[in-house]
């Protein structure tokens, strides 16, 4: 991971208020990661109120008897599940640019950033706006 940040020159009035505007470029990547165990849930069968039974989580390895609840609309309500995917472990870099303002407030340092991802990959969680609150030492 790397970051190049340049502070904009400002007048002494803004500087005395604790404001420091800047522009930055971030780049980074991750590789040689161990893939996590993934979950594949076909759905969940929930018992209709006033009926006896339990909630059943249906997976591809569920028994035929457990999977039968999907069709049993008298006793169960079926809710669709999800399939997890692992999209990590790539040596290809991600790059973003942005502008931000640091403010040394009476409550501690605050930072507001606007950023744009220039190089991204499927599955990346990009953010346009971030707000950070820190502590002073």
N, C-alpha and C positions, 0 to 999 in steps of 0.2 A: 504494500500500500504506500502511496506517496501523495503528498499534497504540496502545491505551490500556491502561496497566498500573498497578494500584494495589497498593502493598505493605500488608500487614496489620500493625497495630501488635503488637509482641511484647515480652515482658519482656527485661530486660537480660541474663539468663543465656543465652537462646537467641541473642540478638544477638551476644554475645561468642563464641559457637560458630561464628559466620559464617553463620547461617541467616537467610534472608529470604523468607518466604512471600508470594505475590501472587496476584491474579486479573487476567485480561486479556481484551480483546476485540481480535481481528484482523480486518481487512477489506482486500480488494484485488481487482484484476482486471487483465487484460492485453488489449490490443486493437491493431489495425493490425500484426499479425504476418504474416510471409510463411509460407505453407503449405509444409512440408517435402516432399521427394519421398517418396512412399509405396511400400511394397513389397507385392506380392501374390504369395505363394508358394502354389501349389496343393498341392505336396508335394515330397518328396525320394525319389528311387529310389536305394537303396543296393545295391551289388553283393553277392550272397550269397557268403560266403567260398569260396575255391577256384574261383571263376569269374573270367574276365578281363573288364575293363571299368572304368568309372569311376562315381562317384556323380553323379547328374543332378539338378539343381534344376529343377523344373517350374514354369513361370510361364504366364500366359495367352498369352504370345507365343511359347511353345516350339513347335518344329516338331512335325509329326505323328509323325515318327520318334522324337523324344525323348519325346513323351507316350505312346508305345507301351509304355514300360517299366512304366507303371501296371498294365497287364494281364499283363505278363510275370512271373508269380509263380515261374517256374522259375529265372530268373537274378537277379531283383531283389526287394527288400523295399520296399514303398511305405509312407512315413510321411506323415501329413497335414501340411499347411502352415498358413499363417495369412494373414489379410488385415488390413492396417493401416488405421486410420481417424484422421483429424485432427479433434479435437474442441475445439481451442483457438480463440483470437481472438474473445473475447466481452467486451463492455464491462460485462456484468452482474456485479455484485460477488459475491464469496464472503465469508462471515462465519463466524467461529468464536469460541467463548468457552472459557476454560479457567482452571485453577488450576495453580500451579507453586511450586517451592521452589528458590531459589538457595542454594548452599552454597559458601562460600569455603574450600575444603579445603586442606590442606598441599600437595596435588598440583596445585592450580589450581582455578579455578571449575568447579563442576558444576551442572547444572540438570536437574530432572525436571519434566515437564509432563503433565497430563491435559487433553485438549481434546475438544470436541464441535463438529462442523460444523453450523451452523444454516442457512446458505444455501449450497447446493452445486449442481453441475451434473453431468450424465452425463459420465463419464470422469475426474472428479476423484479423486485418490488421497488420501483422508482418513486421518488417523492419530489414534488415541485416546491413545497413550502415546508420548512422546519423551524421549530422554536425550541431553544435550549435554555435551561436555567442552570447555572453553576454555583459554586461556592467560592468564597475568597479565603485565602490563607494568610 
